[in-house]
Amino acid sequence: LYGNPKSESSTFSARARKVANIGISIALLNRLFFIALTSIAAIATAFAYGVGGHLTINKQISLGTLLAITALLARLYGPLTALSNVRVDVMTALVSFERVFEVLDLEPMVSDKADAKEVDSGGLSIKFESVRFSYPKAEEISLASLESVAKPETVDSGEVLKGISFEVLPSTMTALVGSSGAGKTTISALLPRLYDVTSGSIKINGIDLRDLQVNSLRSSIGVVTQDAHMFHDTIEANLRYAKVDASESEMEKACQDAQILELINSLP
């Protein structure tokens, strides 16, 4: 579909084969351990019956004692067989825990300063001053254990924004127009501080974004995507997804600003 099916197919086949080989190795080791336990249990049972039968015939032990010994061997066989899966389960759990704690310990690249301020209410001006930006490399934002595998495939994005400067005044409309890859989406991602600029600054009402509280900044920004998504719930539940404690008047105002109030009122 995208012009290189053979390369994609061979890459997928190689990785799928690697995963399959690991699975086969685990299965073979598990089966070998199971066979060894089964053989030991069978030999022990045969030995118990052989030696115990001889002792029983010679009146050295009673028949009840022989049956008790063989019953204990049978009861012991079940837990030993279960041990054949313990090693695989423990190793899988340890790897899973290691990945989970790697994610939990991963420090976010964007964080608040100790003296960060809240965004002022009312009209806000936006000013980009000589903004330069390069997307962080994978090893800077991802897990080291994953990057050790994916490193041969990583590509440096290079500098995406090169000295961008413009200003948006309150209560005005500004359109970003450009070809694909020009940096429109990148600019919209920098404004709510999904990333920090490499150099230069972005200011809201004259205050650098890095000096503002992230939660306060993002609560002051509204996003309307090209393809709107509605959860399978009531309109009220969808509106409260953005603000749980929104009053009825606030929701009505939001619908009015979005020019959908008339449509909502027409619904049964």
DOTINU-430243 format. One record per residue: residue in three letters; x, y, z of N, C-alpha, C in turn. Coordinates in steps of 0.05 Angstrom, whole numbers, plus 5000, padded with zeros to 4 digits. Each point is the difference from the previous one (the first is absolute). Example, Ala and Ser with C-alpha at 12.3 -4.5 7.8 and 13.67 -1.06 7.14 Angstrom:
residues 2
ALA526448865156498250245000501850245000/SER499350214986501650245001498550225014/
//
This chain:
residues 268
LEU501649765000498450245000501750255000/TYR502250005015501750245002502649974984/GLY500149814982502249994981502349825008/ASN500149895024502349835008499049755016/PRO498249854988498949775015502049785006/LYS502049964982501949785005501750065024/SER501050255002501650075023498549985026/GLU497550105000498349995025499449715007/SER499549834979499349725005502449855012/SER502450054989502449875009500750095029/THR499750265006500550105027498149875020/PHE497450004993498149885018500549705003/SER500749864978500549715002502449945018/ALA502150174998502349965017499450035030/ARG498450215006499350055028498149795010/ALA498149924983498149805008501449735005/ARG502049944983501549755004501650015026/LYS501150245007501550035025498249945024/VAL497650124999498149955022499249715001/ALA499549884976499349725000502249825010/ASN502550064994502249845010500350025030/ILE499550245011500050025030497849835012/GLY497650014988497849845010500549704998/ILE501349924978500749724997502049915021/SER502050175004502149945020498849975028/ILE498250185007498749985026498449755002/ALA498549944979498349765000501749745002/LEU502350004986501749765001501249965028/LEU501050225012501149985027497949915020/ASN497650124997497849925018499349704997/ARG500049914975499349724995502249815010/LEU502550084997502249845010499949975030/PHE499450235014499749995029497749825008/PHE497850024984497649835007500749714996/ILE501449934978500749724995501849895021/ALA501950175009501849925021498549945026/LEU498150175007498549965024498249754998/THR498849974976498349764996501649745002/SER502550014988501749765001500849935029/ILE500750215015500849965028497749895016/ALA497650114995497649915015499449714993/ALA500349934974499449724992502049815011/ILE502650085000502149825011499649975030/ALA499350225013499649995030497649825006/THR497950024985497649835005500749704995/ALA501449954978500849724994501849895022/PHE501950175009501849915021498549955026/ALA498050185006498549965025498449744998/TYR498749954977498549754998501949755000/GLY502250034986501949764999501149945027/VAL501350205013501349955026497949965021/GLY497950175000497949975020498649744998/GLY499549904975498749744997501749775011/HIS502650034995501849795010500050005031/LEU500150255012500050025029497349905011/THR497850054986497449915009499849705000/ILE501049874979500049714998501649885023/ASN502350135006501749905022499050095027/LYS497650115002498750085025501650225015/GLN501750154985501650205013498350275003/ILE498250044982498150235002497249904993/SER498050145009497349914994499150114973/LEU497849884990498950094974499050285002/GLY498950085023499150275004502250204998/THR502449935011502350184998500950044971/LEU499949784985500850024971498050184985/LEU497449975005498150164987500250295008/ALA500750055025500350275010502450144986/ILE502249844996502450114987499450084971/THR498649824986499450054972498050234997/ALA498150025019498150235000501450265004/LEU502050005018501550255005501650084976/LEU501249804986501450054975498250134979/ALA497649894998498150114981499250285007/ARG499650065026499350275009502450194995/LEU502449905002502450174997500450064970/TYR499149834982500550034972498650254989/GLY497550075010498550234990501550265005/PRO500950075025501450255005502650014984/LEU501549784997502450004985499550074971/THR497849894989499350074972499450294997/ALA498550115020499350294999502550185000/LEU502249905013502550155000501250044973/SER499249834981501150034973499350264987/ASN497750125008499150264989500850245017/VAL501049945024500650235018502350174989/ARG502149884990502350164991499150194978/VAL498449904980499250174978498250235010/ASP498149935018498250215011501550215016/VAL502049915016501550195016501750184983/MET501349904980501750164982498350204984/THR497649914991498250184986499150235018/ALA499349935025499150205019502250205006/LEU502549915003502250185006500550194978/VAL499849914975500450184977497850204999/SER497549915005497750195000500350215021/PHE500849925025500450195021502250204993/GLU502149904988502250184993499150224980/ARG498449924980498950194981498150205013/VAL498349905018498150175014501450215016/PHE502049925015501550195017501650204983/GLU500949914977501450184982498250234991/VAL497549924994498050204992499450195023/LEU499649895024499350165023502350195008/ASP502449924996502350165008500950194978/LEU498849994977500850184978499250285006/GLU501950185001499550285006498950154976/PRO497850155003498950154978501950234991/MET500150054975501750214990499050285006/VAL497350025003498850265006498950005028/SER500950185017499150015028499950305009/ASP498550045022499750275010502550095016/LYS500650264998502050115018498850035028/ALA501850035020499050035027498350255004/ASP500650214985498650255003498250064976/ALA499049794987498350034976497550155006/LYS499050174981497750165005497649894985/GLU497650085008497649934986499550194977/VAL498649914979499450174977497850195008/ASP500450254992498050215006497449934985/SER497750075013497449974987499650234981/GLY498149964981499450214981501549964974/GLY500250214984501349984974503049945002/LEU501049834983502849925001501350064973/SER502450105002501650054976502249784999/ILE500749934975502049794996502350124983/LYS502449955009502350114985502249804997/PHE500749934976502349834994502450174994/GLU502249965014502450164996502449824992/SER500750014974502349864990500049705010/VAL497849874996499649735010501449804982/ARG501849845011501249784986499349745015/PHE499549794985499249765013500849754984/SER501049815014500649734990498749805018/TYR498749804988498749805016502149845015/PRO499549945026502049855016500549724988/LYS502449915003500749734990498649795017/ALA499749774988498549785013501249935027/GLU502749995002501249925025499750205022/GLU499150254993499650205020497249995013/ILE498149884986497349995010498849735004/SER501449794990498949735001501649835020/LEU499349745001501349825019502649894988/ALA502050005017502649914991499949714990/SER498549835013499849724993498849964972/LEU498250194992498849984974501850124979/GLU501450225007501750144980502449834992/SER500949825018502349834993499349824977/VAL497449944997499149834977499450174976/ALA498750245004499050164978502150204990/LYS502350025013501950214993500950004970/PRO500449774987500850004972497950134982/GLU497550025009497850104983499450305006/THR501150125021499450275007501250194980/VAL498550224994500850204981499850275014/ASP502250154998500050275011498250184983/SER498050135013498250174984501250264991/GLY502350085012501250254993498450235012/GLU500850244992498650245010497550054985/VAL497750005014497450024987499350304997/LEU500350165021499450284999502650165002/LYS500350194982502550154998499550305003/GLY500150105025499750285004497350124994/ILE497949865010497250084995499350235019/SER498950224989499150225016497350114990/PHE498150025017497450134993498550055025/GLU497950164998498450085024497149984994/VAL498549895019497149984998498750175022/LEU498550204992498750175020497449895010/PRO499150085023497449895011497750074982/SER498149814999497550044984500550034971/THR502249884990500550004971500349714990/MET499949974974500249734988502649994983/THR501549805005502549964985500049724987/ALA500749994975500149744986502949944993/LEU500849755005502649904992499749844974/VAL501250094979499749884974502849924990/GLY500149764990502649904989499749724990/SER502049914986500049734989500449795022/SER499549754993500349785019502949995010/GLY500450005027502749995011501250285005/ALA498450214996501150275004500250075029/GLY498649865018500250055028497450105014/LYS497849994986497550105011499249845025/THR500049734998499349835023502050045022/THR502550034993502150045021499550255016/ILE499250224986499450255014497749965019/SER497949864991497749955017500649825024/ALA502149834997500949835022501750155020/LEU501450204991501750165018498450185018/LEU497750104990498450195015499049895027/PRO499049755001499249895026502349865015/ARG502450044990502449885012500049705000/LEU499249884978500549724997503049954997/TYR501450204989502950014999500950285008/ASP502550025008501250265004501750084976/VAL500150264994501650094977502949945005/THR501549974977502949965002501450265007/SER499150224987501050265006497850204993/GLY500450255009497950204997498049985022/SER497650124996498049995021497250034989/ILE498149895014497150054994498850135025/LYS498750224996499050155023496950034999/ILE498849985023497150055003499850255017/ASN498850214989499850255014502750105011/GLY502149954984502650095007501649825019/ILE498849775008501349815019500749754984/ASP502549925004501049764986498449755009/LEU499349834981498549765007501349845022/ARG502649995000501549845020499750115028/ASP499050245003499650125026497149985009/LEU498349864984497249965007499549715008/GLN497949965016499249745008498849854976/VAL500949754996499149854977497049965001/ASN498849925023497249955001498450264995/SER500950225011498750254995500150084971/LEU502349964988500350064971498149844983/ARG500049745004498449824983497050045005/SER499250085024497250055005499050264986/SER501950164992499350254986500049974969/ILE500649764991500149954971497849814992/GLY498650074980497949824988500949904973/VAL499449744995500949874976497649894985/VAL499750074975497949894983501449864977/THR499849744999501449854979498349994975/GLN501349924978498649994975497849795000/ASP500749775013498049795003499149995029/ALA497650095005498950015027499349725009/HIS500549945026499349745011498050035023/MET497949834999498050005021500049735014/PHE500250005027499849755015497149904999/HIS499749745002497349884999498650055027/ASP499250245004498850085025498250254994/THR499050125021498350234996501750254993/ILE498750204989501450254993501250135025/GLU498549985022500950115025502649865009/ALA500149744998502349845008502450084983/ASN499650044974502150084982501150285008/LEU498250185007500850275008501549995026/ARG499149845019501349995026502749854999/TYR500649884978502649874998502250215001/ALA499550244990502050215002500150145027/LYS497650025013499850125026497949865016/VAL500849845019498149825014497950175016/ASP500950225012498250155016498750244985/ALA499849984974498850224984497050035007/SER499250255003497250055005498449994974/GLU497350005003498349994976500450254983/SER500350235013500450244985502650004985/GLU502149895012502649984986499949814976/MET498649785003499749824978498450134977/GLU497950145008498450144979501650214986/LYS501750155015501750204988502049874981/ALA501149775008501949864982498749914975/CYS497649895002498549914976499450244982/GLN499350235012499450234985502550114985/ASP502349995014502550094987500849814977/ALA499349755004500749804979497949994978/GLN497950165002497850034980498649734996/ILE499649855022498549754998497650005019/LEU499550225013497750025019497449964986/GLU499750124977497449974985499649714992/LEU502149874991499849724993499249825024/ILE501250065023499449845024497150045008/ASN499150254999497250055008498049874981/SER500849954976498249874980499849705003/LEU501849895016500049715004497849915019/PRO498949764996497849915017500949945029/
//
